[in-house]
Amino acid sequence: MKEKVLILGAGYAGSVVANILAREFRNKIAKDELEITILDKSDININQGGFTFIPFELYTPEDITRPRKKLISPRVKAFYGNDGEVKTVDLQNKEITVKSDKRYTYDHLVIAMGCRADIDAVPGLAEDINTFYTSMEDAFKVRDLVKNINGGKVVVSVASMPIPCPGAPVKFTFMLESYLRNIKKNRDDVQLTLVWPMEPIGPPEFNKFVTGQLNEKNIEVIRNFPLANVDGAKKELTSKNGDKVNYDLLITVPPHKAPQVLIDSGLTDEKGWLSADKATLQYRGPAGNFDNVYVLGDLGPVEILKTGIGAHYQAIAVSQNLINDIYGNGIKTPYEGETGCPIVTEIETPNTMGKGYIATWRYGVPPAPFTTTKMGWFLYRMYYHIHWDISVKGMF
Ligand SMILES: Cc1cc2nc3c(=O)[nH]c(=O)nc-3n(C[C@H](O)[C@H](O)[C@H](O)COP(=O)(O)OP(=O)(O)OC[C@H]3O[C@@H](n4cnc5c(N)ncnc54)[C@H](O)[C@@H]3O)c2cc1C
């Protein structure tokens, strides 16, 4: 009997797993002993990390998008659009239904469908939503707003946690500060405020570094401000504690949640995310315990930081565990919590060198003290180019 691996979502994590397995099992696939199938609602892959740079015109849409047919091994059966958009996930019966009503069965399942913004979770936010977090179109809208900042109070608000890449709003704020100072040359006319939903901004050394930079750059930071309401007419934010912040221009990172189809399929826990063992990434949730179902990337447990770097390491661990499962060798390869958060404190302009750093850590090993450097800026900028041919293809 042919063994079947089914991957839901051909974003970062799903693509890496598909490509690693296709390489490892090329002989089994050729002999028709194993089938790897990947499903996605869209045939275009977008590297969402690039959205942070679009407002400052540091990447183009061509830099941060690729057709999936150029990314996924031809050994993998790929279905996009109506045949790829997942509608129901039934773990008991090992059956997935898609929009076209086609059904897929599996022996091994990988759920990697990412997460999505939930703008309606904050009353009033939809009436004054400017965000670079949701789509290329929205990131370009923020570019147009940023280009036209001539003064006043600009607030970058993070509504709640968890979100994908919690460092990205901080990075955006620093890039905006650098842009206003060095490109628009009107920084002194603008009051810049970062509104943050909790006390620390990341792990201790990250928080320490970022706090120092916010002070140095005269960026106001308001912590412990979980967003409860936006009043677009009064241009006022209210927190769940009743605190108020006013603004002239609001840029928001909305709350995020797991894909609705997974919520509707009864797979999410009380916090709204897919629950899994933090080391094996096997599904452990309200639908039961399933050793043949792996959960990875942005839809995973709330305790696992949602970053592309983390998704990459999780994909490597899950691929190796699937290889172990299929060979039946009894070996387990744990995910050790490897993750990271790239930070930028200055963009490259005619007057300034760019400055960046990629802070990394894992379970029980927090990031070490760091600073941003010119080399860090170059490495991070370069990453966006090697992403497609090295990272997504699972070459490391
Ligand atoms: C603005 C921004 C900046 C970021 N910056 C960074 C950064 O600098 N560094 C970093 O490490 N990370 C960054 N991230 C986070 C990073 O992009 C994510 O952590 C990463 O993409 C997660 O990978 P994933 O495979 O879980 O999800 P995704 O890459 O989002 O892939 C999920 C896939 O599932 C598909 N899908 C969803 N629903 C369905 C359905 N019903 N049926 C079929 N397919 C479906 C989607 O189309 C998508 O292709 C950033 C994110 C954002 C939004």
The ligand as an SDF file (V2000), in Angstrom:
LIG
                    3D

 53 58  0  0  0  0  0  0  0  0999 V2000
    4.6270   41.9160    8.6690 C   0  0  0  0  0  0  0  0  0  0  0  0
    5.3390   40.6520    9.0380 C   0  0  0  0  0  0  0  0  0  0  0  0
    6.7250   40.6720    9.2200 C   0  0  0  0  0  0  0  0  0  0  0  0
    7.4030   39.5130    9.5660 C   0  0  0  0  0  0  0  0  0  0  0  0
    8.7720   39.5720    9.7160 N   0  0  0  0  0  0  0  0  0  0  0  0
    9.4480   38.4450   10.0190 C   0  0  0  0  0  0  0  0  0  0  0  0
   10.8670   38.4660   10.1730 C   0  0  0  0  0  0  0  0  0  0  0  0
   11.5130   39.4910    9.9730 O   0  0  0  0  0  0  0  0  0  0  0  0
   11.4810   37.3210   10.5410 N   0  0  0  0  0  0  0  0  0  0  0  0
   10.7840   36.1640   10.7740 C   0  0  0  0  0  0  0  0  0  0  0  0
   11.4030   35.1510   11.1170 O   0  0  0  0  0  0  0  0  0  0  0  0
    9.4360   36.1070   10.6360 N   0  0  0  0  0  0  0  0  0  0  0  0
    8.7580   37.2030   10.2490 C   0  0  0  0  0  0  0  0  0  0  0  0
    7.3930   37.1570   10.1010 N   0  0  0  0  0  0  0  0  0  0  0  0
    6.6710   35.9170   10.4410 C   0  0  0  0  0  0  0  0  0  0  0  0
    6.7030   34.9000    9.3190 C   0  0  0  0  0  0  0  0  0  0  0  0
    6.2530   35.4630    8.1070 O   0  0  0  0  0  0  0  0  0  0  0  0
    5.8030   33.7300    9.7210 C   0  0  0  0  0  0  0  0  0  0  0  0
    6.1680   33.3150   11.0200 O   0  0  0  0  0  0  0  0  0  0  0  0
    5.9080   32.5680    8.7690 C   0  0  0  0  0  0  0  0  0  0  0  0
    5.4670   32.9300    7.4870 O   0  0  0  0  0  0  0  0  0  0  0  0
    5.1010   31.3950    9.2980 C   0  0  0  0  0  0  0  0  0  0  0  0
    5.0840   30.3550    8.3760 O   0  0  0  0  0  0  0  0  0  0  0  0
    3.8100   29.4080    8.2680 P   0  0  0  0  0  0  0  0  0  0  0  0
    4.1780   28.3710    7.2630 O   0  0  0  0  0  0  0  0  0  0  0  0
    3.3530   29.0010    9.6030 O   0  0  0  0  0  0  0  0  0  0  0  0
    2.6550   30.3350    7.7010 O   0  0  0  0  0  0  0  0  0  0  0  0
    2.5430   31.0320    6.2880 P   0  0  0  0  0  0  0  0  0  0  0  0
    3.8780   31.2890    5.7120 O   0  0  0  0  0  0  0  0  0  0  0  0
    1.6320   32.1910    6.5210 O   0  0  0  0  0  0  0  0  0  0  0  0
    1.8250   29.9550    5.3720 O   0  0  0  0  0  0  0  0  0  0  0  0
    0.5110   29.5170    5.6140 C   0  0  0  0  0  0  0  0  0  0  0  0
   -0.0610   29.0480    4.2980 C   0  0  0  0  0  0  0  0  0  0  0  0
   -1.3280   28.4240    4.5580 O   0  0  0  0  0  0  0  0  0  0  0  0
   -2.2080   28.8010    3.5310 C   0  0  0  0  0  0  0  0  0  0  0  0
   -3.5870   28.6530    3.9930 N   0  0  0  0  0  0  0  0  0  0  0  0
   -4.2290   29.3560    4.9550 C   0  0  0  0  0  0  0  0  0  0  0  0
   -5.4960   28.9370    5.0690 N   0  0  0  0  0  0  0  0  0  0  0  0
   -5.6530   27.9420    4.1640 C   0  0  0  0  0  0  0  0  0  0  0  0
   -6.7400   27.1010    3.7990 C   0  0  0  0  0  0  0  0  0  0  0  0
   -7.9520   27.2150    4.3700 N   0  0  0  0  0  0  0  0  0  0  0  0
   -6.5340   26.1650    2.8460 N   0  0  0  0  0  0  0  0  0  0  0  0
   -5.3290   26.0310    2.2460 C   0  0  0  0  0  0  0  0  0  0  0  0
   -4.2780   26.8190    2.5250 N   0  0  0  0  0  0  0  0  0  0  0  0
   -4.4350   27.7520    3.4900 C   0  0  0  0  0  0  0  0  0  0  0  0
   -1.8310   30.2340    3.2060 C   0  0  0  0  0  0  0  0  0  0  0  0
   -2.2630   30.5840    1.8900 O   0  0  0  0  0  0  0  0  0  0  0  0
   -0.3160   30.1820    3.3250 C   0  0  0  0  0  0  0  0  0  0  0  0
    0.3100   29.9140    2.1000 O   0  0  0  0  0  0  0  0  0  0  0  0
    6.6840   38.3010    9.7310 C   0  0  0  0  0  0  0  0  0  0  0  0
    5.2940   38.2720    9.5400 C   0  0  0  0  0  0  0  0  0  0  0  0
    4.6270   39.4360    9.1800 C   0  0  0  0  0  0  0  0  0  0  0  0
    3.1270   39.3920    8.9510 C   0  0  0  0  0  0  0  0  0  0  0  0
  1  2  1  0
  2  3  1  0
  2 52  2  0
  3  4  2  0
  4  5  1  0
  4 50  1  0
  5  6  2  0
  6  7  1  0
  6 13  1  0
  7  8  2  0
  7  9  1  0
  9 10  1  0
 10 11  2  0
 10 12  1  0
 12 13  2  0
 13 14  1  0
 14 15  1  0
 14 50  1  0
 15 16  1  0
 16 17  1  0
 16 18  1  0
 18 19  1  0
 18 20  1  0
 20 21  1  0
 20 22  1  0
 22 23  1  0
 23 24  1  0
 24 25  2  0
 24 26  1  0
 24 27  1  0
 27 28  1  0
 28 29  2  0
 28 30  1  0
 28 31  1  0
 31 32  1  0
 32 33  1  0
 33 34  1  0
 33 48  1  0
 34 35  1  0
 35 36  1  0
 35 46  1  0
 36 37  1  0
 36 45  1  0
 37 38  2  0
 38 39  1  0
 39 40  1  0
 39 45  2  0
 40 41  1  0
 40 42  2  0
 42 43  1  0
 43 44  2  0
 44 45  1  0
 46 47  1  0
 46 48  1  0
 48 49  1  0
 50 51  2  0
 51 52  1  0
 52 53  1  0
M  END
$$$$
